Each structure stands twice: as structure tokens, then as C-alpha cells.
Amino acid sequence: MEDQKSAREKRKDEHLKYFLLSKPSGYNGFSDVVLQNNSLPDADFDEISTECVFLNKYIDSPLMINAMTGGTEYSGDINRKLARLAVKFNIPIAVGSQTVAFDNPKAADTFKRVREIHRDGIVIANLGANRDIEDVYKAIDMIDADAVQLHINIVQEMCMAEGDRNFRGVLENIKKIAALAEVPVIVKETGFGISFETAGKLQAAGVKYIDIGGKGGTDFVSIESLRNSERECPFLENWGIPTALSLFQCRKASSDMFIICSGGISKAEEVVKALCMDGDMAALGGTILRILLEQGYDAAEKYMAALLYEIRVLMLLLGAKDITDLKNVSYLLKGELGELVLSLKKLYKF
């Protein structure tokens, strides 16, 4: 058990190391979403509001800091700084996978500090979708979580020499956890997108929240190839559903599931486009982590403040006074995304 635990902790820090050497996985689709200027917005900028309710708590913006890290002293310090950002801007934060903390009290502390800092805010637990319900209870209790993410990372596992190879029964396990967990369950992809069919299966399994984790953000194929040159996966470098395309599919699959849009989100324009496409929330991961690691906390705080200001400016330019108005703004599609959406409409007849 000690060897396994040490290997897991080592992997946590390796992921951070090789993350900095990697680049985003490319096209996320939002460059092909076109918003039109509203020259008569009939609005006062000072009254533009991004406030909304998530998990029965008021937050200042439909934006969250997504699951990234925790489990070692180095990653725990990162969690502390991310939690400070979440408090500063009153937004939700999800921790990284907590499995490492089940056998190591010190590792558990690196997750608990997020709740200690973000005492009254939204904190979300995180585990693999194959973990049993008892582990889910432990993860929730560890940080007094408002919800739990169940992450699906099959592509990453297949690129890891030590990764899982058996994925039988995952949907049934998700269904069981969704029925028994005392907090909402969010099913999260980790960079390769959720399809129309998968979203439909998740809804049928009782899942009410999904995080689409589309292609265009953190490139786990590249990261795992850097970790282990003996198992490079160049044939998967273009694999995945671009974030905007995944969002379109998931909303077509369900009109009432809560959709968190993540996957290469880095600009105010992308956040606004995701909401116009009927996403409920956007999530930042690699973008804020890279700024934090390379430039420090102050730069990360400055970036977040600018991002949230720019979102409000764009809302004014679209004539949207609040998030509900923004979700009713029309958009156009062009280029690769437009062609893919047309193909989807023909395929599924919607």
C-alpha cells in the first residue's frame, strides 16, 4: 500500500511538472461562434449583473475553478491559492481527485484547506467515476462538499502505463452514486468531450449535472507521453470533441441538465459564447493554473478580475442585463464548427 501511495503522490506532482511543458490541445470550437453587436443595448453598465444561484448558494459569476490538484505539499499550496481566488471572487471551486487522501492523512489536509479557506462558499469533491459509494461518502465528508464530481478520464488512463484498462460497469456505478449520494453528482469529462449519446445515457442514469470537459484545453495525451516515453500516443493527439461542439450536443440531448462548459476556456468571449449557447456555467482549469504557477498569485487575481470585468462589457454589447438575458442572445456558427453542427443535425434529425 505504501508503494502504491507513493506512486500516486509522485504522479500528482509529475502531472503539474509536465503540464507546464505541454500546450493546450488546440481548437475548442468557440472561434467559430459569432456574436453580433447590439448598438442599442438600452442598459446601464453599472447595473449589468452576473450573479446567479448554483447548488442553492448565491455566487457572483457563472464561473468556477475546476478540479486540478491536491495530495502533495506542493499541490496543496496550489489548492490554498486557488481557494483564495474562489473566496475573492465568490465563485465555486472543485478539488482534484481525492483518492490519494484515503490512506494518507497528510494528503487529506491538502484538500481540507480548500474548505478551511472557502468556508461559506461552494466546494466540490472529486473522484473517479469507478469508485464505490463508500469512497464517495469519504470524499464528500473530507471537505464538507456541496457536490461531488465523478471524473471520466478513459483516454488519459489508456495513455498511462499504470492506468486502468477495465471500464465495465462505470455507467451503472454512476447511476448508483447519483441515487445514493447526499449531494448533487456532477459527471465530468477530462478533456475529450461528452457526446449526444453519452449525455442521454447520463441523464437516463439520473445525472442532473455534467461538466463536458471538451477538447481544446489541457492535453493529457501530451502530458502522459512526456511522463512515459515508452507509451507515447501520437495517434490520439487529435482525439476528442471540441468544447463548443460538445456543448451543442449535450444541450440537444437534454433541455434541463445543468451543463458546465470547460475545455480550453481562457477568454471572456469564450465564457459569454458558452452561456449564449445555453451552457449554465463555464469553468477554468489549465488557464488559471498556468498563470498561478508561472506568474504567481497576484497575476492570477489580476487575470480573474479582468476576465470578470470583460464578461460584463460583452454582456452590455449584447444587450444582456443579466445571465438570463445572455442565455437568450442569438448566435451564428461558421467554419469547422458550423459544418460539424450541420452534420449532427442530419445525423440525429434535430
N, C-alpha and C positions, 0 to 999 in steps of 0.2 A: 504493500500500500504506500509506503514512504517513497519508493522509487516512482510509482505512478504519480503521486502527488507532486514530487519534484519535477517530473517531466511536464506536468500540466502547467505548473508555475513558470517553468522555463519557456514554454510555448507562449504564454501570455506576454512576456517581455520581448520574445522574438517577433511576435506579430507587430508590436509597436516599432521595433527597430526596422523591420522590413517594410512596414507601412510608409515610413519616411523615404524609403528608396524607390517606392512604387509611384505610379501615376494613376489618376482616375481612369476607369475602364473605357472612357470615350463618350460617344453620343448618347445623351439621355432623352432626346426627343423634343425638349422644350424649345429649341431653336426653330422648330417648325410649327410652333404655336404662335399665331399672330393675334395681337390685341389691337383694337382701334381706338385712337384718341377721341375723347369726348370734349369738344370745345365749349360746351355749355353744361358743366357738371352741376350747377346750382347747389354748391356745397361750400362750407367754410372749413378750411384745412384744420383749424383748431378743434373742430368737432368730429373729425374723422376718428372712428373708434375701431380698434382691432380686438377689443375684449370679447371673450366668449366663455362658455362653460364646457368643461371636459371632466369626465368622471366625477360629476357633481361638485366640482370646485371651479371658482372663477379664476381665469388666467388672463394675462394681459395681451397675449397674442396666440393665434392658432399655430404655434411653432413649438417644437420640442427638441431637446438634446437627446439624441438617440443612443442606444446601447453601444458601448465601445470597450470598456476595460474594467479592471479591478482584479484583485487576487494576489498582487505582489506589492511591496512597499512603493516601488516606482509607479505602478499603475494606480495605486491607492492615492498617491499625491495628485495624480491627474484627476481622479474622481473628486477629490476635495475641491480642486479649482473649477471643475465643471459644475459642481453643486453650487459654488459661489455665483457662477453666471446664472444658474437657474433661479436663485434667490433674487439676484439683482434685477432680472427682467420678468420675474414671476411667471415662469414657464415650466412645463413638466421636464423631468429627466429620467431616463432609463439607465440602469447599470448594465455592465457586461455580464456574461454568463457566470452564474454563482456556483457552478458545480465544484470549482476549485476550493470553495469555502466550507464544504460539508465536513471535511476531515481536518481542517486546519483553522483553529480559532483566530490566528493572526490574519489569515486571508479574509475571514469573515469581517474583521474590523475595517478592511479596505472598502467594503460595501456599506457597512453600517454608518460610516462617516458621512455618506451622502444624505441619509435621513437626519443625522445629527445636525447637519448644516441647513438642509431644506426642510425644517421641522414641520411647517404647516402646508407645504406645497405638495405637488404631485410627484411621487417617486414610484418607479415601475421596476418590478423584479424581472429577471431574465434567466431562462433555462432552455436547453434543447427540447424540441418537441417530442423526443422519445423518452423523456424522464417520467417516472411514475408520480402519482398524485401525492404520495408522501413527501417526495423531494420538492414538489411544487409548494406544499404547505410550509416546508422549511424555508424555502427561498422567500416566500411572502412574509413570514414571521421575522426573518432576519432583518428586514428593513422596513417593517410595517408598511408594506407596499399597497398602493391604491389599485394596482392592476399587475398582471404578470404577462410578459412577452414569452411566447414559445417560439424559439427561432428554428427555421428550417435552413440548413446550410449544406445540402447534399453535394453541390458542386465542389465546395471547399473540402468536404470530407474526402471526396474522391481524388483530390489533388494532394492530400496529406498522406504520407507514408504510414502514419499511425492512425489514420482516420477510420471511421465506421464504414462498413460495407453492407450491412443488413438494414434495410429501411422498411421492412414489413411491419404492418400494424400501426404506422405512425398516425394515420387519419383516425383510426379507432381510438388511439390513445388521446388525441386531441379532443375527440368527442367526449370521452370520459372526463377529462380535466375540465372542459367547458361546463359540464353538468355539475361537477362537484366542487370546483374552486369557489372560495368565498369572495373573490374579487373578479372583476372582468378579465377575460383572457384575450390577449392580442396575439394573433399569429403573424410572425414576421419573417419575411424572406431576407436574405443577407447579400443582395447584390445581383440577383438574376431574374427578378420579377415574378409576379403572380399572374397566371393566365386566366382567361374567362372561365375555362373548365374548373381550374383549381379553386377559384373564388366561389363558384357554385357549390363545389363539394364542401368547402369550409362552412358556408352558410347552412347547408343541409346538416352539418355536424353540430350546429348550434353556436358557431363562432359569430360574434357580432362586431368584432374589431379586427381589422387586418392592417399590417404595415407592408406595403407592396415591395419595398427594397429592390427597386429596379436597377437595371444595368445603366452605368454611367458614373457611378461613384467609386468607392473603394474596390480595388481589383484584387480579390482573394486568390484568383488563379495566379497572378503575378507574385503575390506575397508568398504563397506556398511554394512556388517554383524557386524563389530566392532562398527559402528555408531549406529546401531539399532538392539539389540539382539532379539527383538520381530519379526524381519523379516530376520532371517538368511536363506541363500540359499545354503546349502551344496550340493544340487542336481545339482547346476550349477558350482561347483568348477572345473570340467573338461571340461566345455563347451568352444567351440571356435576352430578356425582353426589355427594351429601353423603358425608362421610368414613365414617360408620358403615355406610351402605348399600353403599358401595364395598367396605369390609372384608368385609361379609357375602357379597357376590357373589364376591369373589376367593377367599375360603376355600371356597365351594361349588365353584368352578372347579378347585381343587386342594387336596388334603389335605396335601401335602408341600412346597409352595413356602414359602419364608421370606417372611413378609409384614411389612413395616414400615408402620406406620399413622401417617400425617401428614395435616395439613389442619385447622388451627384447634385443635390440641391445646394447651391452656393450663392445665388443672387436673389435679390428682392423680386426681380422679374419672374424667376422660376417659381418662387413661393406663390406669387399672385396668379400666375398661369395655372398652377396646380389647383388653387381654390376656384378659379373660374371654370376649370374642367370638372368641378363638383367633387374635388377632394375635400376632406373635412379638416385636415391639418397637414402641415409639412414638417419634416424632421431633418435636422442637421447631424451629420456624423463626422466623416473624414475632414470636411472643410474646417470646422471649428477645432478639431483635434490637431490638425497640421499647424494652424495659426498658433495655438497654445504651445505646442512643442517647439516650434521654430522661432516664435517671436515673443512668447510669454503671455502672462495673464492680462496685462494692461492692453496689449494689442487685440486679444480675443474679446475683451469687453468693448473696446472701441469698434471692432468689427460688428458685434451684435447690435450696438446702439445705432450704427449707421444703417445696418440692414433693416431694422425695425422702422427707422425714420423713412427710408426709401420705400418700404411697403406702403406706408401711409400716403406718400407722394403719388405713387402709382394708383392707389385707390381713388384719390382725388381726380386724377387724369382720366379715370374710367367712369367717374360719376358715382362711385360706390361710397356711401357714408359709413357702412359697417360691413361685417363679414357676410351677412345675409344678402346684402346688395351685391357684393362681389361675386357670390355664387350664381347670381342671375345675369352676369355680364356675358355677352356672346363672344365667341372666338372663332377664328378661321384656322385651317390646317393647310400646310403646304409641304412640298418636298417629300422626303422619305416617309415621314410620319403620315402625311396625307395619303400617300399611296398605300401604306400598310392599313390604315383605317378603312379605306375603300375595300381592300381585300377582305378584311374582317367582316365588314357589312355583307359582302357577298357570301362569305363562308357561313356565317351564322344567321343571315337574313334579318339583321336588325338595322 
